[in-house]
Amino acid sequence: MDVIVAGNREELGKAREAAGPGRYALVPTMGALHEGHRSLIRLAREQADQVVVSIFVNPLQFGPHEDFSRYPRTFEADLGVCAEEGVRVVFAPAVADMYLPDRQIAVSAGAMGSVVEGAFRPGHFDGVLTVVLKLFNLVQPDVAVFGQKDAQQLALVRRMVADLNLPIAIVGAPTVREADGLALSSRNRYLSPADRVTALNLSKALRAGAVAGAQAPQREPERIKDAARAVLETAARFDPPLLLDYLALVDPATFTEVTEDHRGEAILAVAAKVGTTRLIDNVVLTLG
């Protein structure tokens, strides 16, 4: 069956009628689809009868000096990916269909949205949650799938669903990596060969932290971060250098830094700039 493309609420309603009844899953994306997105779609197909993929480069989540204008837009190729993966509906609205010109109301990510990634991108998670809530209202899915690579985004969406009593199940999908360990991202296409050599130190640092944690008697937070930091400090002397924004070991539900008495899952998260490209990555550890 062909993919049905909808651009606004009315077309989306008709698309759902044409797709038929059943349980619906939503995979929100900004396009430039890659193997990581394919993994989200495949997981969504396991969760529901019909899959809707949204393709929308959301201006609210880009800061004034970020890459909104140059963010890759590959709509025809994205439709091909969706068709190959059995997606029934693609929702691809214009900015004018999502936001009124005098828009006033938005979702606040609260304190949880102002730490770690949010500390370096003020307002970013407000923009993310605002568009996600709008997509939920428009698509009316039973389940939505998000990638673990954007771990803080995933945690915040889960918190929004809980706080606002939304009847939607949130499913997290494991990070997909390239053969050399680099986490898949639409921004990887910006990396030059030299940039990529430097960028590989993000995943290398996370692996070093995971190994140090497994070897430590109590999986001490500082030992984990020290091992990862050593890799990042070496990469800071590469050409081009890796310019670190943060390295954090946090509780996956609150994104507050873990303490020595923390037991259970924790997320070792890193963000850095290589050349003109900013990348994020993380790994889930078990402490205690």
N, C-alpha and C positions, 0 to 999 in steps of 0.2 A: 504493500500500500504506500501511496505517496505521503510525504510529510505535508501536513496542513500548516500554513503560515498565517498567523494572526498578528495584527498590528495595534489593536485597541480592544477595549472591553467588549464591544459588540461583536467584533470578529472572533474574539476568544470564546464567547458564548456559543457562536455558531460552530466553531471548531470542536468544542466539547460535544455538541450534539452530533456532529458527523463522526467523531471518534467513537462514540457510544458510551454506555454506562460502565460502571466498575470502580475499582479503587484507583485513584490518581496519585502519581508521584511527580514532584517538581524537582528539577535540577536547575538552580539559578546559576547563570554564567554571564561573563562579559564578552563571550565569543572567543575567537582565536583558539578554537578547540584543539586539544592534543590528547595523548594517550591517558593522561590523568582524568580529563573530562570523560573519555570513553569509559573509564572504570566507574565513574559516578553514575553514568547512564546505565551500565550493566547492573550495578547494584540496585538502582531504582527499578529496573525491570523485574528484579527478584521480589521487590516489595509491593508491586502494584500491577494492575491490568493495563494501564495506560501511562505513558511518560510524557510530560511536558517539559521541554527545555526552554528556558528564557535566555535571550541574548540581548543584553542591554548594558552599554557602557555608562555607568551611573555617575553623572557629574558631581553628585553630592559627596562622594567618598574620595575625591581628589582634592588635594590642597592647591593653593595658588601657584606653587612652583613645581607641581608634579606633572606626570606625563599623560594627562587626559587627551590632549590633541594628537599625540603620536601613538597612543595605545593602539595595538594592531587590530584592524577591523577586516575580517576575512569571511564575510557573510556567506558567499556562495560555497566556499569550501566547508564552512560550518554546517550548512544544510546537507552537504554530502556526507559528513560524519554522522549527522543525526539519522539520515536515511539508512546508512549502513548499520547503525545500532538499533534500528527498530523504533525510533522515536515517532510518535503519532502527531504531536503538535509542537510547533516552535512558536513561542510568543516573542516577537521582536518589535516592541513599541518604539516610537520616537520620543525624544525628551518631552515634547509638547503634550504627548499622550500620557505621560507619567506625572508631570509637574505643572501646576498652574503658574502663570507668570508672576503672580503675587502670592505665591505659596508662603504660608505662615507657620503651619503646624509640622513638627517633626518628632521623631522618637529620640529620646535621650538615652545614651548608653550608660549613664551614671558613672559612679566611681570606677567600676570595673572596666569601663571603656577609656579611662584616662591613664592607665598604667601600661607598662611594657610597650607594645606597639603603639598604643594610644598616646603615650607620652611623647612620641616622636612625630605623630600625625594627629594633631589636635582636631577633633571633630570628625575624624575618619569613620569611627564606628557609629556615630550618630547617623551619618549618611548611609552606612551599610544597613543598619537596622531599619531606617526609614524605608529604603527601597525593598528590603526583604518583606517587611510588613505589607507594603503595597502589593507586592507580588503574591503574597499569601491571600490577600483580600480579592485580588483579581482572578487568580487561578483556582482558588479553593481546593488545594490539594489535601489528601489524607496523610501524606508523608512527604518530607523534603530531605534531599541528600546533599551534604556539604563535605568538603574534603578536610581531612585532618591537617593538611599542610597549613591551612589558615586556622590554626588551633584556637586563637583568641576569638576569631569571628565565630567559629563553631560554638564555643562556650557561651558567647553573648547571645547568639540566636536561641540556644537552649534556655538561657535565662529569660529572654524576652517571652518565649512561648510559655514558660512557667508563670512568670509574673503577670502576663496578660490573659492567661487561661485560654490559649489558642488550642483548638482541637486538632493539632497536627503533630505527628511523630517525627522527630528529628533523628536522622541516621548519619553517623560519621563514617567516612570512607578512608581507608589507609592511604598514606602518601605514596604516590607512584614516582619512582626514580629512574633516571636513565642508567645505562649500563655502568657508567663511571661514578654513579652515586649522586649526581646532581638532581635535586628535586625538580620535577617537571613544572614549568611555569611558562605562561605566555610571554613573559619578559625575557626568557632565555634567548630568544631570537635576536635580542639587542647585543649579546655578548660577542666580542671578537674572540679569535682563538686564544690570544693572550689573556683576555678577561676570563675566559672559561677556566684556564689553568688556575688562576687565583680563586675563582668562585668555588672550585671543588673543595677548598678548605673549609667551607661551611659544613658540609656533610662530614668531612674528615674530623672536624672539631667535635661534632656531636657524637661520632663514633668513639672518639677518645674519651669523652665524658662518660659515655655508657660503659666502656671497658673499665674505667677507674671506679665507677660506681659499683660494678659487679665484683670488683676485687676488694673493695673496702669492707671492713667488718660490719659496719652499720650503714654503709652507703652514704657517707657524710656529704652533705651538700657542697661544702667548700672544696673538698677533694675532687668532686665531679666537675665543678666550674673551673678549678685550677687546671685540670687536664685539658679541658676544651680551650681555655684561654691561652694556653701555651701554643697550641696550633694556630690560633687566630693572631697572636703576636708575631709569630714567624711569617704569616701571610701578609702582615702589615708592611713587611720589607720587600715584598714581591714587586714586579713591574708588569702591570699596574698594581698598586697596593690594595689590600683589602681594608676598607675604612669602616670600622666597627661602630654600629649604633648601640647595640646592647647584646649582652649574654645574660640570660635569666633562667633560674630554676624555680618553677612556680607550681602552685596547686592548680590542677586542670579545671576545677570548677569556679575558682575565684580569681585566678591569675595574680594572687599575692605570692611573694617570695616564701619558699618553704623554710622551715627552721630545722634544727638538728633532731627534734623529736617527731618530725613528720613521718608518717607511715602510710604506705599505699602508693598510688600513682602520682607521678610528678612529670612536668613537661620541661625539658631543657630546650629553650628557644633562643634563636640567634637572628639578628638582622644586620646587614652590612651593605655597603655600596662598593661596587667594582666598576671602575670607569664611570659611565653615566647611568648605570643600572643598579637599582636597589633590589636586593633579594632577601627573602626570609626562609627559615627552615626550622624544624623542631623534631624532637624524638621523645617518645613516651618511655619513662623509666619507672621502675618500682623500687621504692625506698623502704628500708626497715625489714 
